Amino acid sequence: MVLNTKSVGAKCAYFRKKILGKTQQQVANDVFIDRSRVSNFEKGTNTSYIILSWYITHGLLDTFSLRELGLYDG
């Protein structure tokens, strides 16, 4: 299975903005990183399990299934 980082990032961006009403800066502050890393993650230009875990712990899987995120193909 190949992770489609653009698809995952886009879904995370949607979840952050539309469901949680949070900014990239708020996510960055929560995980002690620069906002640009959150931006790059959401654009699909980098992979960060720390950022992804933030989305999961804030309810991402209540909105999207693992299959919809491309994290499970079984």
Z-matrix of the N, CA and C atoms (Angstrom, degrees):
N
C 1 1.444
C 2 1.528 1 108.93
N 3 1.311 2 116.10 1 132.30
C 4 1.456 3 122.13 2 176.73
C 5 1.524 4 107.95 3 -106.01
N 6 1.322 5 116.46 4 128.76
C 7 1.450 6 121.69 5 -179.15
C 8 1.525 7 109.87 6 -76.05
N 9 1.325 8 116.18 7 123.91
C 10 1.460 9 121.43 8 176.17
C 11 1.525 10 107.28 9 -86.93
N 12 1.327 11 116.20 10 91.90
C 13 1.459 12 120.70 11 -173.54
C 14 1.530 13 112.37 12 -65.01
N 15 1.329 14 118.19 13 -31.14
C 16 1.470 15 119.96 14 178.44
C 17 1.519 16 110.95 15 -67.53
N 18 1.314 17 116.87 16 -40.50
C 19 1.458 18 120.55 17 179.00
C 20 1.525 19 111.59 18 -67.13
N 21 1.322 20 116.74 19 -45.60
C 22 1.464 21 120.95 20 178.60
C 23 1.524 22 109.79 21 -62.25
N 24 1.315 23 116.84 22 -46.47
C 25 1.458 24 121.14 23 -179.51
C 26 1.519 25 112.56 24 -60.99
N 27 1.329 26 116.59 25 -41.97
C 28 1.464 27 120.58 26 179.72
C 29 1.524 28 111.03 27 -64.06
N 30 1.320 29 116.58 28 -41.14
C 31 1.467 30 120.28 29 178.92
C 32 1.528 31 110.58 30 -67.53
N 33 1.318 32 116.82 31 -37.90
C 34 1.464 33 120.33 32 176.86
C 35 1.523 34 111.09 33 -65.18
N 36 1.319 35 117.20 34 -41.14
C 37 1.467 36 121.04 35 178.23
C 38 1.525 37 110.33 36 -62.58
N 39 1.332 38 116.43 37 -45.22
C 40 1.463 39 120.84 38 177.26
C 41 1.525 40 110.29 39 -58.30
N 42 1.327 41 116.91 40 -48.31
C 43 1.461 42 122.38 41 -179.40
C 44 1.527 43 110.86 42 -59.71
N 45 1.317 44 116.93 43 -45.75
C 46 1.465 45 121.45 44 -178.58
C 47 1.522 46 111.05 45 -61.53
N 48 1.342 47 116.06 46 -47.11
C 49 1.464 48 120.16 47 -174.64
C 50 1.529 49 112.84 48 -78.19
N 51 1.318 50 116.12 49 -52.12
C 52 1.468 51 120.77 50 -170.59
C 53 1.526 52 113.78 51 -83.94
N 54 1.315 53 117.43 52 -34.53
C 55 1.471 54 120.46 53 -176.99
C 56 1.526 55 110.58 54 -92.23
N 57 1.331 56 116.45 55 -49.13
C 58 1.463 57 119.89 56 -176.09
C 59 1.533 58 113.63 57 -90.71
N 60 1.319 59 117.69 58 -24.18
C 61 1.453 60 120.75 59 -177.44
C 62 1.524 61 112.95 60 66.24
N 63 1.333 62 115.97 61 33.34
C 64 1.466 63 121.20 62 -179.01
C 65 1.518 64 110.76 63 -106.87
N 66 1.320 65 115.11 64 159.47
C 67 1.462 66 121.10 65 176.51
C 68 1.528 67 109.61 66 -96.58
N 69 1.321 68 115.12 67 164.62
C 70 1.464 69 119.67 68 174.43
C 71 1.518 70 110.22 69 -60.72
N 72 1.324 71 116.86 70 -36.36
C 73 1.460 72 120.42 71 179.96
C 74 1.525 73 111.47 72 -63.44
N 75 1.315 74 117.72 73 -37.55
C 76 1.464 75 120.61 74 178.03
C 77 1.522 76 110.97 75 -64.85
N 78 1.333 77 116.49 76 -41.58
C 79 1.469 78 119.97 77 176.55
C 80 1.523 79 109.54 78 -62.22
N 81 1.321 80 116.05 79 -47.46
C 82 1.464 81 121.19 80 -179.32
C 83 1.524 82 111.26 81 -58.58
N 84 1.315 83 117.02 82 -43.35
C 85 1.463 84 120.59 83 178.86
C 86 1.522 85 111.59 84 -62.04
N 87 1.330 86 116.78 85 -39.87
C 88 1.468 87 120.84 86 -179.12
C 89 1.526 88 112.67 87 -63.30
N 90 1.334 89 116.97 88 -34.03
C 91 1.472 90 119.83 89 -177.14
C 92 1.533 91 112.59 90 -108.45
N 93 1.352 92 116.10 91 9.37
C 94 1.466 93 121.87 92 173.48
C 95 1.529 94 113.41 93 60.14
N 96 1.334 95 114.62 94 47.33
C 97 1.462 96 120.12 95 177.30
C 98 1.524 97 108.81 96 -132.34
N 99 1.315 98 116.65 97 172.43
C 100 1.448 99 122.24 98 177.04
C 101 1.530 100 110.08 99 -77.00
N 102 1.324 101 116.30 100 144.87
C 103 1.458 102 121.58 101 -179.43
C 104 1.532 103 112.28 102 -57.30
N 105 1.320 104 116.96 103 -33.20
C 106 1.464 105 120.10 104 -178.52
C 107 1.533 106 111.73 105 -61.65
N 108 1.321 107 117.42 106 -29.57
C 109 1.475 108 119.38 107 177.35
C 110 1.526 109 110.86 108 -68.54
N 111 1.329 110 117.10 109 -36.69
C 112 1.469 111 120.39 110 175.78
C 113 1.523 112 109.34 111 -66.04
N 114 1.315 113 116.80 112 -43.79
C 115 1.457 114 121.44 113 178.23
C 116 1.528 115 111.00 114 -58.57
N 117 1.315 116 116.83 115 -48.26
C 118 1.470 117 120.72 116 179.93
C 119 1.516 118 111.50 117 -63.48
N 120 1.325 119 117.27 118 -37.50
C 121 1.463 120 120.92 119 176.95
C 122 1.525 121 109.64 120 -62.05
N 123 1.321 122 117.19 121 -46.51
C 124 1.466 123 120.99 122 -178.16
C 125 1.525 124 112.39 123 -68.52
N 126 1.320 125 117.79 124 -26.86
C 127 1.474 126 121.37 125 176.09
C 128 1.523 127 111.29 126 -82.28
N 129 1.329 128 116.82 127 -10.80
C 130 1.456 129 120.31 128 179.18
C 131 1.511 130 113.94 129 84.26
N 132 1.340 131 117.58 130 15.28
C 133 1.464 132 119.51 131 -178.61
C 134 1.521 133 113.04 132 -92.19
N 135 1.330 134 116.90 133 -5.94
C 136 1.466 135 119.62 134 171.88
C 137 1.514 136 109.57 135 -149.54
N 138 1.303 137 116.12 136 162.42
C 139 1.453 138 122.54 137 178.00
C 140 1.516 139 107.85 138 -116.38
N 141 1.316 140 116.25 139 128.71
C 142 1.452 141 120.46 140 178.67
C 143 1.521 142 108.67 141 -138.35
N 144 1.319 143 115.85 142 113.38
C 145 1.460 144 119.11 143 179.19
C 146 1.524 145 111.17 144 -70.64
N 147 1.322 146 117.54 145 -24.59
C 148 1.464 147 120.49 146 176.14
C 149 1.525 148 109.39 147 -66.05
N 150 1.323 149 116.73 148 -46.39
C 151 1.464 150 120.32 149 179.60
C 152 1.526 151 109.86 150 -67.43
N 153 1.317 152 117.98 151 -45.78
C 154 1.455 153 120.72 152 178.76
C 155 1.524 154 110.95 153 -58.30
N 156 1.316 155 117.71 154 -40.97
C 157 1.468 156 119.91 155 179.64
C 158 1.524 157 111.18 156 -64.94
N 159 1.338 158 118.23 157 -32.25
C 160 1.466 159 120.52 158 175.66
C 161 1.524 160 109.50 159 -60.45
N 162 1.338 161 116.50 160 -46.94
C 163 1.466 162 120.39 161 -179.84
C 164 1.522 163 110.90 162 -62.46
N 165 1.313 164 116.80 163 -42.31
C 166 1.470 165 120.12 164 -179.49
C 167 1.522 166 110.95 165 -64.52
N 168 1.333 167 117.55 166 -44.14
C 169 1.465 168 119.46 167 -178.94
C 170 1.529 169 112.23 168 -69.84
N 171 1.325 170 117.34 169 -18.15
C 172 1.461 171 120.46 170 177.53
C 173 1.531 172 112.64 171 -96.48
N 174 1.326 173 117.68 172 10.59
C 175 1.456 174 121.44 173 170.63
C 176 1.509 175 117.24 174 105.18
N 177 1.316 176 118.64 175 14.22
C 178 1.462 177 120.95 176 -179.46
C 179 1.522 178 111.92 177 -53.11
N 180 1.329 179 117.14 178 -39.06
C 181 1.465 180 120.16 179 -176.59
C 182 1.526 181 112.66 180 -76.65
N 183 1.325 182 117.43 181 -7.04
C 184 1.463 183 120.64 182 171.53
C 185 1.528 184 110.30 183 -81.02
N 186 1.337 185 116.63 184 -18.02
C 187 1.460 186 122.56 185 -178.75
C 188 1.521 187 111.90 186 -102.81
N 189 1.334 188 116.58 187 -41.64
C 190 1.459 189 121.89 188 -178.77
C 191 1.523 190 109.60 189 -125.17
N 192 1.323 191 116.35 190 141.57
C 193 1.464 192 120.24 191 175.31
C 194 1.534 193 109.59 192 -80.02
N 195 1.326 194 115.86 193 163.78
C 196 1.469 195 119.58 194 176.12
C 197 1.519 196 110.63 195 -57.63
N 198 1.320 197 117.32 196 -37.26
C 199 1.467 198 120.95 197 179.62
C 200 1.527 199 110.16 198 -66.73
N 201 1.334 200 118.07 199 -42.99
C 202 1.463 201 120.70 200 178.74
C 203 1.526 202 111.56 201 -62.74
N 204 1.320 203 116.17 202 -32.63
C 205 1.469 204 120.73 203 178.56
C 206 1.522 205 112.04 204 -79.89
N 207 1.318 206 117.10 205 -10.99
C 208 1.459 207 120.29 206 -177.48
C 209 1.518 208 112.58 207 78.49
N 210 1.342 209 116.79 208 20.92
C 211 1.451 210 121.07 209 -178.81
C 212 1.529 211 111.80 210 -98.83
N 213 1.331 212 116.98 211 -1.98
C 214 1.458 213 121.06 212 179.34
C 215 1.520 214 107.70 213 -147.71
N 216 1.320 215 116.14 214 130.31
C 217 1.471 216 118.27 215 179.89
C 218 1.515 217 112.49 216 -125.03
N 219 1.313 218 117.25 217 15.84
C 220 1.473 219 121.46 218 -178.17
C 221 1.482 220 114.37 219 -87.76
